[in-house]
Amino acid sequence: MEKKLMSRKKPSFTISEQLNKYLQTYNRNTKIPVSYDDLLRFSGSIVVYDRHDEDTLWVRCYYSDFEREEIDNSLKRVYLILHSDGRSEHLDFLNVDAIDYCTFGNSKPFRIKVRNVLNDNFTYFYIKKADASRIYGLDFEHILSPNRINFLVNKDTLIEEHIAGIPGDVFIKEHLPECTDRARNEIAKQFVKFDERCTLRLLGDMRSYNYVVIPTHDFDHVDYKIRAIDFDQQNYEGNLKVYQPHFFKENRPMVKMVSDLLQDTSVEQYRKEERSQVAKRLITSEKRFRMLIRSMMKDRVSSDQNVKTLRNQLVAYTRDIRFKRCKTMGHILKTALDFVKRNYLEIE
């Protein structure tokens, strides 16, 4: 099933001059003391296993003594640029505990674990090869979702903050069976909203390991949110189903829960709520969105065949013939979001 849904490998797309200008305007572009290629110079590695002794597909990297000190200091400076004002007086309080590398997926990221030596609190951030479609995905997430996201770009290097939560596949396997009826209803509702949001903004490949479930403890219950953590498949594939999480087999337990617990009228209500929220975010972030989407409309972030296939499927799905005029993925996304905004304003 997966082979029919998605292409085997997505190519990387370079950052255009117009996208780079957008990144500079909104303080996403900055100088950093280490690049992705610098981290590739590791001299050895060992496999990282999880608590069940299963291969995580990450390897822990080791560097020569000569390079390790320089790399550690550079990574600590990157952490301070990402999370603070970048000043170096706090460097002595930080330690780089691990540098992990993953060959799985398109971005082949490095995961950096940084610990505060004063209290042993730690966090992660990621260093990846910069890819234009991924950068569009990150910033559209910032604009169109209820979440804010922190990332930096320097030439061909992308720095991303860690998004905390329980990986969807782990949650489905280990936590979902223990959830109360009330919790399962809440999770079903949030999956419907998440599914709708991904479809509206054309974020693809939301299999269970590409999103996290975030439990939040209120005074008498636990709320749940679902949040994307992988933005590699922003507007690349031509198959509309790739942008609809309920079509992936990894999400079948979620889909079944929605079917078992929610009436069709409730599902439609939650979808309308999410469309309204996206429309409101478009209106309040109009200037920023307009600059970003204009850049994407001129950019090449997919193949001509994928553009043609997706626009034809969207015409059939929405019955909006405006999609027929779309020449790029950026134009398709703008038309899709204009459709959402226009319907919201008509209701208002």
C-alpha positions in Angstrom: 0.0 0.0 0.0 2.8 2.5 0.9 4.5 2.1 -2.4 1.3 3.2 -4.2 0.9 6.2 -1.9 4.3 7.7 -2.0 7.4 8.0 -4.2 10.4 6.0 -3.0 12.6 9.1 -2.4 12.1 12.8 -2.5 15.0 14.9 -3.9 16.3 17.9 -2.0 15.5 21.4 -3.3 17.9 24.3 -3.0 16.9 27.5 -1.2 15.9 30.2 -3.7 16.9 33.9 -3.4 13.3 34.9 -2.7 13.0 32.2 0.1 16.3 33.3 1.5 15.0 36.9 1.6 11.9 35.7 3.5 14.1 33.9 6.0 16.1 37.0 6.6 13.0 39.2 7.0 11.6 36.9 9.8 14.9 36.2 11.5 15.2 32.6 10.4 18.5 33.1 8.7 21.6 33.5 10.9 25.3 32.7 11.1 26.1 29.6 13.0 29.6 28.2 13.9 29.1 24.6 12.6 27.6 23.1 9.5 25.9 19.8 8.6 29.0 18.8 6.6 31.3 19.4 9.7 29.4 16.8 11.7 29.8 14.2 8.9 33.5 13.9 9.8 32.9 11.5 12.6 35.6 8.8 13.0 33.3 6.0 14.4 29.8 5.1 15.6 27.8 2.6 17.6 24.2 1.6 17.3 21.7 3.3 19.7 19.1 0.9 21.2 15.9 1.8 23.0 14.8 0.5 26.4 13.5 -2.7 24.8 16.9 -3.4 23.2 15.6 -2.7 19.7 17.6 -0.8 17.1 16.4 2.9 16.9 18.0 3.4 13.5 20.2 6.0 15.2 24.0 5.7 15.7 26.1 7.5 18.3 29.0 9.3 16.6 32.5 9.7 17.9 35.1 12.2 16.8 38.8 12.5 17.2 40.0 14.3 20.3 41.4 17.1 18.2 38.0 17.8 16.6 35.6 16.9 19.5 36.4 20.0 21.6 35.9 22.4 18.7 32.7 20.6 17.6 31.3 20.6 21.2 31.9 24.3 21.7 30.3 25.1 18.3 27.2 23.0 19.1 26.8 24.7 22.5 26.9 28.1 20.7 24.3 26.8 18.3 22.1 25.8 21.3 22.5 29.3 22.7 21.6 31.0 19.4 18.5 28.8 19.0 17.2 29.1 22.6 18.8 32.3 24.0 20.6 35.4 22.9 23.7 33.6 21.8 26.1 35.1 24.4 29.0 32.9 25.4 29.1 33.4 29.1 26.8 30.4 29.6 29.0 28.0 27.6 30.7 26.6 30.8 27.3 25.4 32.1 26.5 23.3 29.1 27.7 19.9 28.0 27.1 18.0 24.8 26.2 14.5 26.0 25.6 12.9 22.6 25.7 13.4 18.9 23.5 10.9 17.1 23.1 10.3 13.4 20.2 8.8 11.5 20.4 7.4 8.0 16.7 6.7 7.9 14.5 9.0 5.8 15.4 11.9 3.5 16.9 14.5 5.9 19.5 12.2 7.6 19.6 14.3 10.7 22.0 14.7 13.5 20.4 14.8 17.0 22.3 16.8 19.6 21.7 16.2 23.3 22.7 19.2 25.4 22.7 19.1 29.2 22.9 21.9 31.8 25.6 20.7 34.2 24.2 22.7 37.1 20.9 20.8 37.3 21.1 17.9 34.8 18.2 19.2 32.7 18.7 18.4 29.1 17.1 18.9 25.7 17.8 18.1 22.0 18.1 19.9 18.8 18.6 18.7 15.2 21.0 19.6 12.5 20.0 18.7 8.9 20.7 19.5 5.3 18.6 22.5 4.4 15.9 21.6 1.9 13.5 24.3 0.5 10.3 22.2 0.7 11.1 21.3 4.3 11.7 24.9 5.2 8.3 25.8 3.7 6.7 23.1 5.7 8.3 24.4 8.9 7.1 27.9 8.4 3.6 26.9 7.3 3.4 24.9 10.5 4.3 28.1 12.4 1.7 30.2 10.6 -1.2 27.8 10.1 -1.1 25.4 13.1 -1.8 26.1 16.8 1.9 25.5 17.4 5.0 27.8 17.2 8.2 26.3 15.9 11.8 27.4 16.2 14.4 26.8 13.5 17.4 28.5 11.9 19.0 28.3 8.5 22.5 29.1 7.4 23.4 28.4 3.8 22.8 24.6 3.4 22.4 23.8 7.1 19.1 23.7 9.0 18.8 23.8 12.8 15.5 22.6 14.3 14.3 22.6 17.9 13.2 19.3 19.4 9.4 18.9 19.6 8.6 17.1 22.8 5.8 14.4 23.0 5.2 10.7 22.8 5.9 9.4 19.2 2.6 8.4 17.6 3.6 4.8 17.0 4.8 4.4 20.6 1.6 6.0 21.9 -0.6 3.7 19.8 1.2 0.6 21.0 1.9 1.3 24.6 -0.4 4.1 25.8 -3.7 3.9 23.8 -4.8 0.5 25.2 -4.7 2.0 28.7 -6.6 5.2 28.0 -10.0 5.8 29.6 -13.1 6.2 27.5 -13.0 9.9 28.0 -9.4 10.1 26.9 -10.1 8.0 23.8 -12.9 10.3 22.8 -10.6 13.3 23.2 -7.8 11.6 21.2 -10.3 10.7 18.4 -11.4 14.3 18.2 -7.8 15.5 18.0 -6.9 13.0 15.3 -9.8 14.3 13.2 -8.6 17.9 13.6 -5.0 16.9 12.9 -6.1 15.0 9.8 -8.0 18.0 8.5 -5.2 20.4 9.2 -2.7 18.3 7.3 -5.0 18.0 4.3 -5.8 21.8 4.2 -2.1 22.8 4.3 -0.9 19.8 2.2 1.5 18.4 4.7 2.2 14.8 3.6 3.5 11.5 5.1 1.9 11.8 8.6 2.5 8.2 9.4 2.4 7.5 13.2 6.1 7.9 13.7 6.0 11.4 12.1 3.8 13.0 14.7 3.7 13.1 18.5 0.9 12.9 21.0 1.2 15.4 23.8 -0.8 14.7 27.0 -1.5 17.8 29.2 -2.7 17.4 32.7 -5.5 19.6 33.7 -6.8 19.7 37.3 -9.2 16.8 36.9 -8.3 15.2 33.6 -5.7 14.8 30.8 -6.1 16.6 27.5 -4.3 15.5 24.3 -2.9 17.2 21.3 -1.4 15.8 18.1 1.5 17.6 16.6 3.6 17.0 13.4 7.3 16.6 13.8 8.4 15.9 10.3 7.9 18.5 7.5 9.9 16.8 4.7 6.7 16.1 2.6 5.3 19.6 2.2 3.7 19.8 -1.2 5.8 17.2 -2.9 3.7 14.2 -3.7 1.0 14.1 -6.4 -1.4 11.7 -4.7 -3.9 13.6 -2.5 -4.1 10.7 -0.1 -0.6 11.3 1.0 -1.8 14.5 2.7 -4.6 12.7 4.5 -3.2 10.8 7.5 -6.2 8.4 7.8 -5.1 6.6 4.6 -1.8 5.3 6.2 -1.9 1.8 7.6 0.2 2.9 10.6 -2.7 5.1 11.7 -5.4 2.4 11.5 -5.9 2.2 15.2 -6.6 5.9 15.3 -9.0 5.7 12.4 -10.8 2.8 13.9 -11.2 4.7 17.2 -12.7 7.7 15.4 -15.1 5.3 13.6 -16.1 3.5 16.8 -16.5 6.6 19.1 -17.5 9.6 17.0 -20.7 10.1 15.0 -20.5 11.4 11.5 -22.0 14.7 12.6 -19.3 15.1 15.3 -16.6 14.4 12.8 -17.9 17.0 10.4 -18.2 19.5 13.2 -14.6 19.0 14.2 -13.4 19.4 10.6 -15.4 22.6 10.3 -13.8 23.9 13.6 -10.3 23.2 12.2 -11.0 24.9 8.9 -12.3 27.9 10.7 -9.1 28.0 12.9 -6.9 27.8 9.8 -8.8 30.6 8.1 -8.5 32.8 11.2 -4.7 32.2 11.3 -4.5 33.1 7.6 -6.2 36.4 8.3 -4.1 37.3 11.3 -0.8 36.4 9.6 -1.8 37.7 6.2 1.4 39.7 5.5 3.8 36.9 6.5 1.8 34.2 4.7 1.6 36.3 1.5 5.4 36.8 1.4 6.0 33.1 2.0 3.5 31.8 -0.5 4.7 34.2 -3.2 8.1 32.7 -2.8 6.8 29.1 -3.0 4.7 29.9 -6.1 7.9 30.9 -8.0 9.9 27.9 -6.6 10.3 24.4 -7.8 9.6 21.9 -4.9 8.2 19.0 -6.9 8.0 17.5 -10.3 5.7 18.7 -13.1 3.9 15.3 -13.1 3.2 15.6 -9.3 1.8 19.1 -9.8 -0.5 18.0 -12.6 -1.7 14.9 -10.7 -2.4 16.8 -7.5 -4.3 19.7 -9.1 -6.5 17.2 -11.0 -7.3 15.3 -7.8 -8.1 18.5 -6.0 -10.5 19.6 -8.7 -12.3 16.3 -8.2 -12.2 16.6 -4.4 -13.3 20.2 -4.0 -15.1 20.8 -7.4 -13.2 24.1 -7.5 -12.0 24.6 -11.1 -9.5 27.3 -9.9 -7.0 24.4 -9.3 -6.9 23.8 -13.1 -4.9 27.0 -13.5 -2.2 26.0 -11.0 1.3 25.6 -12.5 3.3 25.1 -9.3 2.9 23.5 -5.9 2.9 26.9 -4.3 0.0 27.9 -6.6 -1.9 24.8 -5.6 -1.4 25.5 -1.8 -2.5 29.1 -2.2 -5.6 28.0 -4.1 -6.4 25.5 -1.4 -6.0 27.9 1.4 -7.9 30.6 -0.5 -10.7 28.1 -0.8 -10.7 27.6 3.0 -10.6 31.4 3.7 -13.3 32.2 1.2 -15.7 29.7 2.7 -15.0 31.0 6.2 -15.7 34.6 5.2 -18.9 33.6 3.4 -20.2 32.0 6.6 -19.2 35.0 8.6 
